Amino acid sequence: MMQWEQLLSLKRQGDTSKRLRKEQDDTRLGFEVDYDRIIFSAAFRSLQDKTQVIPLSKTDFVHNRLTHSLEVSVVGRSLGRLVGKQIIAKYPHLQEVHGYQANDFGAIVAAAALSHDIGNPPFGHSGEKAIGEYFKTGNGLQYKDQLTEKQWQDLIDFEGNANGFSVLAASREGIEGGLRISYATLGAFMKYPKESLPKKPTQKICDKKYGFFQQDKAFFAEVAYDLGLISNKSGNDIGFERHPLAYLVEAADDICYTIIDFEDGINLGWISEEYALEYLIKLVKNGIDTKKYNELLTKEDRISYLRALAIGSLINDAVAVFMENEKAILAGEFPFALMDKSQYKAQMNDIIQISIKNVYQSKEVIQKEVMGYKIINNLLDSFCTAYNKKENGTASNYDELLLKLLPERFQFQKENLYDRLLHICHFVSLLTDGKALELYKTIQANK
């Protein structure tokens, strides 16, 4: 059984003494420092020019990864605070003995939710697939025989969640421990606390994807053991049951993308307002103020009002599901996403199906994804080839020039092939859509 006092660890990588909650300065709480460090990081800033779903939109109301991440963190904070209030009431020693407050839960979930997409490549979810396919079926296939099975799986199933853990926690030259985020926040960030193999060994939600690359394995395990996460793998495989607050981070994301992508589709005219009303009303029928609603004059205001109510309904429902199953969650015996057990699951699925048809499969979105595949494949091939040739002493003048396009922190040489390939994947994944396109044009012009 996991213990809350252990799960709420303020420890950071490299700490030599224990950080106690009751000794924290409430004006600069450790979990809030996590939020600030993420906000000021270059990787977070780059989300402003990364596609959420709808590409390079010239309209001002469509979401990108940055606005999506901020919204998920706001919903996450509400979820965390509401759960925290009930957890503190249920286990008063957390406050009386250790000094934890209800808002600490909100701060942890908000920081983890803020960073939940920080490792996602440019061009939406097709960016992940494009990196994987470069190695699986493209020129990257040549490296397969030189890597271990798990190293190869990291590349052919390139995973934004694992990449995000690297952004937050991986050490690099002169920077120990990445952003040095608290272990509690890292735990809440870790939706899939396992390595890339075995792939989907069970139907449990924590085994759906993977959460760390082989190069980050030792530190990931250290965080998991320090938090008291329950190990669920054996032999040479590492894997754990989720940190309880990871369920809330996931719920915040599920709530936002379900409702917000739908709202974007409506505001772009891809989904009719009648549809929207029909589906959103099902989520808010108990809380709608008919008089206020009828006074709203524009489509945007009406949809905005229903969206706010819908998110409120789903937040309260997610909190109820979490608290009903809190004991099972602490025991590592809750194999579902919270929203899979929501009373609104059918309504959410209906909304997602309409978004898939009218938004995710729209011509604009598909064109962007096709372009993303081409650009990412080209960048990976150009830089992986040049980087490896330099290490082997066979780099041409062109290769040397190409490598000078890498930002300074990516110009360090890596000794082994796996680290070099992952290093270039990491570089490409942190590019914005615009920067990736610009680099692609530069390389193509040279060719």
Secondary structure as UniProt FT lines:
FT   HELIX           4..7
FT   TURN            13..14
FT   HELIX           21..23
FT   TURN            26..27
FT   HELIX           30..39
FT   HELIX           42..45
FT   HELIX           46..49
FT   TURN            55..56
FT   HELIX           65..90
FT   HELIX           93..96
FT   TURN            97..98
FT   HELIX           102..114
FT   TURN            115..119
FT   HELIX           125..136
FT   HELIX           139..146
FT   HELIX           149..156
FT   HELIX           160..169
FT   TURN            173..174
FT   TURN            176..179
FT   HELIX           183..189
FT   HELIX           205..207
FT   HELIX           214..216
FT   HELIX           217..227
FT   TURN            235..236
FT   STRAND          239..240
FT   HELIX           244..267
FT   TURN            268..269
FT   HELIX           273..284
FT   TURN            285..287
FT   HELIX           290..294
FT   HELIX           299..324
FT   HELIX           326..330
FT   TURN            331..332
FT   HELIX           338..341
FT   TURN            343..344
FT   HELIX           345..355
FT   HELIX           356..360
FT   HELIX           363..392
FT   HELIX           397..403
FT   TURN            404..405
FT   HELIX           408..410
FT   HELIX           417..429
FT   HELIX           433..446
//
